[in-house]
Amino acid sequence: MDSDADEVFEDALEEAAVPAKQKSGNRKFSRFRKKQESKTTNGPPDITLDESLEAARESIDKFLNNKFDEARDIVEPLAENSIYHALGWGVIMYLKAVMTFEQKHIEEASAILGRACDTIGSFRKKSSGLVDSLGSILRKPDYDAYTDMEVHAELCFAEVLLLKASLTLCEDETLMSFVKAGMKVRTCYQSFRECWTIMQHRQWHNDQHRKDFESGVRMGVGCFNLMISLLPARIMKLLEWIGFGGNKEAGLRELNRVYEEKDGLRQFLASMVLLGYHLVLSVFIGNEEQHNLQLCQEILQQKLTQYPNGAFFLFFKGRYHFIQGQMTEAIHWYKTSCDSQNEWPQFHHICYWELAWAHQFSLNWWGAHKYANLLFEESRWSRCFYAYQQAAMMCMVQGELSQDQREDQIELMRHVPSLKQRIAGKSLPMEKFAVAKADRFLAQGNHLVLPALELIYVWNGFKILGKSWEMMEPVFLLVEKCLKDIELEKETRQFYLEDFALCTLLRGMCLKYMNLPLQAEDCYLTVIGQKGSLKRDTYLVPYAMYERALILKDKDNAEAMDLLERAKNEHKDYLLQSRLHFRIHSAQTEIRAKNKAKKGSTSQNDIDDDLSQIMPPIQTSNTRSSEILPMNEEAPMKALVQPK
């Protein structure tokens, strides 16, 4: 590694890996660090691990009962003296930052998480330097020599570091921030691997300490595997080259084990991650068979019995009905979640987002407009998209608009480009889509073709509309009428081919969920035939190829896989490209799993073999190992994840 690369590497690791006492040049936390050093040299910490864990449990209970300020008051005062107080205070501030998305809150949360890293770091196992580093290569570490506090500190350090890494990307748009975030994730990954080894080999004398530690380790390993496994193939290959690995089945299995251990400290968090995956993420990425509604129902029943007014679980109850196409019930539970608390008004924005879509799926355009407008006025997440969503709903009732409403619609569309933002130096794909559509609206005389249905499609909503004939039939009639109007105005339409291709794709989606796959396939073939002719909405062709592949996979897996590969590789630089790549990856994973099942190669032994590989060790240079992983990076890791 050359000297310039060394400097970048060291800068990126400065916050994540160097002990607090080595960072004396940073004056921001000098008084805090002095206090920590004094504490560690004068004797054991004032707060025991039992007291720290009990405070964490009490804070979680308050938090899930919507008593957010009381939860904060438990952990904040002692956040510089206790690992779980530090973790709890950091989590609360992190959630506030991601909900408001305001720069001052992001910076405040990042600073608090930085202090939490320092606090927790002071409780971790201390290395004696080069002797320990060399010794760890030659012999297995004696984990029984670690105290319960030290191993819990290693786990909490990994968790805080992961939160800190995600906020680093939002603080500024420089390459250095991206590098720092990546190195923090890398260090976090290494810490979870070390924690797994501790969990497998350490003898515990306090069973509750073991349960709480194990719940955190399995939670971290499960989340890493689940998230990495969902990434598109080209990103997966890069991560695998670096050393990261991901196995979705193993990840879900670990999360389920955390949920099933009711006494584990992080059981509530596993519940929320499982609900988020099955009710939100699996729908977004296009998994047809991945959401486990029975598990979700079980979790919701248990948690709403325990926390009947808990805003988070009331929200997931709404989402549970939403993905089944039960929009009336979904709207009821979203509103109940919204009304359950006012301490964190930012959480209302999540409910407003879902309410906007629930009304949109119900074809209640003005209801969707209302909540998009509330988001536009109150939320900073994506004012660009909220502005476009409002104007798009107005397009669906274009003939009913008053002159003032038309002027408001035009003004919204004109402002969409100026509201676009950048995160980690990149524009958000959905905002780029909104900007392109706003430009189309203005270029063709202030109108768009079925923009609300187009949004439903790109958000993978037709699989929800397709749950019932009552929801699908009015959508189909809208599309049929629009196609007739387009044909009548064929000679005068500026973007006739784009409008025709969009409506034909939407018609194919309706026919698919009306159980007419051959007619749907004809629609997709018609859109695919427009390759090279479309000037603006070029995304429609690869998306149509993907939709046709989904129909083919029930008849011919080989042809479906070939079409998915072509959709991924033959088309470049179109709107929402990364979104389609996520869905293609999901479809290909499903096809491979079915092929494997047909060959009879899904035995328990095969699953066990996969589990042993779900978090492979990351290769690092010897000169950096002590900085990246203070706790014996080179320890044997032959079976990182093993079934009991």
N, C-alpha and C positions, 0 to 999 in steps of 0.2 A: 504494500500500500504506500503510495507516494505521500509526501508531506502535506500537500494541499488536501488530499482526501482525508488524511489524518485529522486535520483541523476541522473539517466539516463533521467528521464522525464524532470528534470529542465535543464539539458544540452541541450536536444533536443529543448526546447522552448526558449533558451536564446536569439537567434537572432530574432525569430519570434514574441515573445510576450512581452518581457520586454522593457519598455520605454528606450530611449537612455540614459537618465540621470542616470539610475540605472546600466548601464554597464560601469562604470568608469574604470574598470580594463582593458578594451580593449583600448590600446593606439593608435590603428591604425587610429581611427576617432576622437580622443579627441579634436583636434583643431576645427574640423567641428561641433562637438556637442556643444562646448563652444559657437560657433557662433550662433547655433540654439537656445540655451537656452537664450542667450542675446537678440536674436530677439524676442522671445516670451514674455520675461519679460519687454522689453522696449516699447512694443506697437504692433499694428497690423502689419502684414507682408507688405513689400513694394509693392508686386505684388498682384493686386486684382484677384478675381476669373475670371472675364471677360477677363482680360489681359492674364491670364494663359490659358483659353480655346481658346482664339483667337490664341495664339502662337501654341497651339496643332493643331488647324485646318490648320494653315499655314505650319507647319512641315509635317503634313499628306499629304497635297497637293504637297509639294516638293518631298516627298518620293515616292508617286505614279507616279510622273512624272520623276522618275529615278534620281532626283537631291538629292542623298543620303547625300553628304557632306553638301549641303545647309540646308537640314533638320536637320542634326546634329548641325550645327552652330546656329540654332535657339534655340535649347533646352539645349545644353551643358552648355553655360555660366551661366545660371540661375537655374541649376539643384539643387542647394542647397537652393534656395529661393522660390520655387514654386512647387506645387504638380504635375501639368501637365508637367512642364519642367523636373522634376525628372522622371516621368513616361515615357515620350518620350525618354529621354536619355537612360534610362534602357532598353526600348524595342529595340532601335536601336542596342545597344551593345549586347543584348541577341540574336538578329537575326544574327549578325556577328559571334557570338560564335557558334551557332548551324550550321551555314553554313560552317565554316572552321573546326570546331571540333578540334581545336588546344588547348592544355591545357592552354597556356598563355592567349588566348582569353577567354576561359571559366572562368579562375580565375579573369581576368580583369572585365568581365561582372558580375560575382558574387559579386565582391567588389562594383561595381557601383550600382547594385541592392540593396545591403546591405545599402549603403548610401541613396538610394532612400527611403528605408523603414524608415530610421531615419528621413529624411526630411519630408516625408508624415506623419509619426507618430506624429511629433511635431504640426501638424495642426488638429489632430483628437480631438474629444470631450474628455476633461480631466475628469477622475473619481476622486471623493473625497474619494475613498477608501472603507472601510468596510460599512459605512453608505449607500452609493449609492448601493453597492452590495446587502445589505439586503433589501433596499427599492425597488429595481427592482423586487424582488420576490413578494412583496406585492402590487405593483401598476404598471400600464403601464407607461413606460417612456414618458416624454413630448417631442416628437420629434420636435414640433414647437419651442422649446427653442434652438434647434441646429441651428447654422448658415449654410448657403449654403456651405461655405468653409468646415465646419466640416463634413458634410455628403458626400461631394465629396471626401474628404480626406479618409474617411472610405472605399469608393469604390476603389480609387486608391491604397490604402494599400493592399486590397485583390488581386488586379490584379498583383501588383509587387511581392507579396508573392508567387503567383502561379508560376511566372517565376523563382523566386529564388529557389523554391523547385525543379523544374525540373533540374536546373543546379547543385544543391547540389549532385544529384546522379552521375553526371559526374566528380565531383571534385576529389573524391577518392572512394575506394571500401570498406570502413569500414562499419560495422553494424551501427555505430553511425550516419554516413551520411544518411543511409537509414531511421533511426528513425527520424532524424532531418527533412528530406524531408517529411515524413509522417505527422509529427506534423505541419509543415508549411501548408501543404494542408488542414489539419484539421482546423487550424485557419482561413485559407482563406475561407473554406466552411462556417464556422460560420459567418464570416464577410458578405458574400453574403446573408446569411439568415437574418442577421440584416438589411442589406441594403434593402432587399425586404420588410421588415416590415416598414421601414422608407418610402419607395416609396408608400406603401398602405395607410399610416396614416398621413403623413406630409402635411401641407398646404404650398403651394409654392406661392411666390409673384413674381418670375421671371420665365416665362414659358420656356425660353431657358435653364435655369439652370435645370429645371425639366426634359426636354427632354434629355439633355445630361446625367443626372444622371440615368434616366430610361433606356436609351439605354445601359449603362454599366451594370446595374443590370440584365436586361433581357439577356444580352450577357453572363454574368457569370453563371446565373442560367441555361440558355440554354445549354451552353457548358458542365457544370457539368453533367446535366441529360443525354445529348447525349453520352458522353464518358463513363459514368458509365454503361449505359444501354447496351453498346456494349460488355462489358466484359463477359467472360465465366461464366457459372452458379456457379462454385465452388468459384470463386473470388467474384462474386456478393453476395453470401451467407455470406462470411466473411465481406464484406463491410456493408451489411445490419445489421449484428450482431453488428458492431461498431456503426452504425447509419447512414451511407451514403445510399442514395437512388437514383434511376435513372429511368426516364421514357422517352423513345426515342421520342414518339409523342409530348409530352409536350416540350421537349428540342428543337425539330425542329420548333415547333410553336413559341416559344419565339424568336428563331433566325430569323424566318421570320418576326416577328413583329419589330425587330430591323432594319432589312433590309428595311421594308416598311416605316419606319419613316425616311424620307430622310434628315431631319435636325439634327438627332441625331449624336453625335460625333463619335460613334463607328459603324455607318452604314457601312463604308467601311470594317471594320473587320468582321462584320456579313456576308457581301457579300463573303469574302474570305473563311470563315469557311464553308458556305453553298456550295460553289464551291468545296472546299476540300472534304467535305463529299460525295456529289453526284457524283463527278467525279473521286475521288481517293479511299476514305475509303470504300464506299459501294461496289466497285468492289473487293477490297482486301478481305473483310470479306465474300464475296459470296452472297450478297443480289441480288436476281434475279429481284426484282421489286421495288427497293428502290431509284434508281437515277432519279431525276426529271429533265429531260433534258430541258423541257419547261422553268422552273425557271432559269436554268443555261444559256440558250440562252438569256433570258430577262436581267439577271445580266450582262452578257458579252457585250450585245449590249449597255446597259447604260454606263458601265464603260469604254469601249473602245471608245465610243463617247467622254467621258469626258477626258480620258487619252489614246489617240491613240497610244502612244509609251510606255505605262506602261508595264514594263517587267513582272510583276506578272499576269496581266490580259491577256497578249499575251500568256504566258505559259498556263494558264487555257483554252484559246481558242484552243491551240494545244491538250490539254487533252480532250476537248469536242469532237474533231474529233477522237482522239485515241480510246476512248471507244466505238465509233460507227464503228470501223474497217476501218476508212478512213485514212490510213497510209500516203498517199502522202500529204494530207492536214495537217495532224498532224505534219509531218516532216517540212513542210513549216513554220508553226506557231512557232514551237519550235526554229527553226533557227532565225526567226524574233525576238523572245523574247531574244535570246542570243545576237543578233546583236544590240539590242536597247540600251544597256548600257555597259560601261566598268569600272564604278566606283566600282562596287562590282563583281569582277570576280568569286567570290565564287558562285554567282547565276548561272553562266554558268554550274556549275557541276550538278545542278538540271536538266537543259535542256539536258546535255550530257547523264544523266541517262535515261531520256525519249527517247532520240534519239537512244540510244543503243537498247532499247526494241522495238521501232517502226521499226527499221531495222530488228531486230530479228523476229518480227511478219510478216514482209514482206519476210522472208527467205533469206534476204541479209546478209549472215553470215559475210562477210568481212566488211560491213558497221557497223554491231553491234560490231565487233572486234575493229574497229577504235575508237569508242566512249568509249568502256570499257577500252581501252588503255589510252585514254586521262584522264579518271577518275583515273586510276591506277597511273598515273604520277603526277596528280595535286590535287586530293582530298584525305582527310584523313578519310572520313566516314567509308569505309570498303575496304581497299586495298586487304584484303583476298578474298572477293567476286569478286572484279574487276579482280584479277589475275585468279580466276577460270573461270569467264565469258569469258575472252579472250581465254583461253585454250579450253573451251567448244565449242566456235564458230569454232575453228580450227579443232575440232573433226568432225564437220559436213562436212568438206572438206578434210578429212584426206588423201585421195588419191591424192590430188592436192599439198600437201605440199612439199617444197624443203627440203633438208637435214638440212639447217640452220633453217628453220621454225619449223621442227620437234624438233630440239634441244631447240629452244626457248619455244616451247609448253611444253616439258618435264621439263625444268627449272622452268617455271611458276607453274606447278603442284607440283614440289618438294618444292617450297617456300610457297605454300598456308598455310600449318599448322603453319609456323613460323609467319605469318601475322595475325593470329587470335587474337582478342582483347577481353577485358572484360570490361563491364560497370556495375557499381553497384555490382561488384563481380560475374557477370554472363556472360557467353559466349553468343554471339548473335546466335539465332537459325539458321539463314541463313548461318552464317560462319561455324557452326558445320556441316551443310549439305555440304558446299563446301569442308571442310576438309575430310569428309567421302568419297565424290566422287573423290577427288584427290587421296586418298589412293587406291580406287578401280582402278583408271586409271593406277597407277604404278604397282599394284598387278597383273593385268591381261595383262601385255605386252603393256602398253601405248596406250590404246584405251578405249572409252566409247560408249555406245549405245544411240544415239539420245539425248545427254545431253541438247541441246538447246531447244528441245521440252519438255523435262522433266522440265526445268526451267519455260517455258511458263505455263506448267500445275500447278506447285506448286505456281505460282503467279496468279493463277485463270484466265489465259489468254484465255482459250478455249471458254469462253463465248463471248470474243471479236472476236476471229477467226471465231466463228460460226455466225457472223453477215452476212456473204456472202459465197456463194458456191465457188466463185473465190479464197477466202482465204483458205477455208477448204479443197478443193479437192487436192491441191498439198501436204498438210500435210498428208492427208489420204494415198496418194500414197507412201510417204516416209515411213510411218509406215508399210504398207503392204509389201513393199520391204524388210524392216528390219526383219519382222517376217519370211519371206521366208528364208532369209540368216541365221537366228538363227536356224531354223529347219534343214537346210542343215549341220550346224556345231554343232549340238546338242551333239555329242559324245565328241567333243574336247573343248567345251566352259567351262571355269572354273566356271563361274557363270551363267549357262544356265537358271536356274529357275528365277533368278532375272531379267535377260534380257527379258525373255519370259513374265514375269508378268508385267514389265514396258510397253513393247510394246502392250500387250493386254489391259492394262488400257488406254493407249493413243488411241488405236483403238476404245475402247468403247466411249471415249470422242468425237472422230470424228463422230461415228455413231449417237450419241445422237444429235449432232447439224446438222446432215444430215437428221434429222427427222425419225430416225429408232430406237426408244426407246427399242423395244424388243431385237433386236440384240445387242444394247449397254448393256442391262441388262445381257445378256448371257456372255459378256466379263467381267463384274464386278463379276459375280458369279464365273467365272473361276479363277479370281485373288483371290477372297475370299477363294476359295478352296485350295489355297497354304498356308493357315495359318499353321504355325509350320514347314513348309519346307524351307521358306526363311531364310537365315542366315544374310544377310546384309540389304537389303532394306525392312525391316519389316513394314515400314510405308505404303507400297502399299496396304496392306490388310485393315486397318481401313479407308484409303482414298477411297478404292473401296466400302466399306460398306456405307460410306457417299454418294458417287455418286449414288449408287443403291437407297438409301433412297430418294434422290431428284426426281428420276423417280417415285418411289412408292407414293410420297406424292400427286401426281395428281390423284391417284386411291384410295389409302387407307391410310388416315392420321395416323390411329392407328398403322399399321404395320411400316410405315415410322418412327414414333416416337420411336417405340421399337428398330428399327435398329440403329437409331441415338444414343440411350442410350447405346446400345451394343458397338457401335464403340467408344464411349467415355469411357466406363468403363471396357471393356474386354481387352484393349490393353494399355500397359504402356511403357514408356521409348523408344520411337521411334523418328526418325528424324521428325522435324517440328510438334511435337505433339500439342503445344500451338496454332499454326496456324489453325490446324484442329478443335480444340475446339472452336475457335472464329467462324468458319464457321458452326459448329454444333449448337452453341447457336443461330446464326442468323436464321438457318433453323427452329429450334424449335420455335423460336419467331414468325416466319411467319406462321407456322402451327397452333399455339395457336390462333393467330389473326384471321385466317380463320375459325377455330372452333367457336370462339366467335361470328363472323359475322353470321355464319349459325344459331346460337341460337338466333339471334336478340338482342344481348346484347351490341351493340356498340352505344347506344343512347348518346345524348349530356350529359345527366345526368351522365352516366358512365364515360365519358371522364372528366367531371368536378370533379367527385370523385377522379379519378386518379391524376388530377392536384393538388389537395389539399395535396397529399402525396409525391410529387416529391423531396422535400428536407426535410426529417424528421429531427427533432432536435437530436443532438448527446448528449448522456448521459455523464456527466462529474461529478467528485467528487466536492463537495463544496469548498474544499481547493484549487482547481485549477481554478475555474471559472473566477476569476478576471484576471488571467494571460492569459488564453486561449482567452477570448473574453472581452476586456476592456469595450465594449459597451453593458453592461446589457445582459448577456447571457441568463438569466432566463426569459426574456420578453415573454409574451404570443405569441404563434405561431400557432394559431388554423387553419389559412388558409394562408399558406405561399404563395401559388400561386393560384390566383383566376382570372377567366376571367372577363373582364370588362363588 
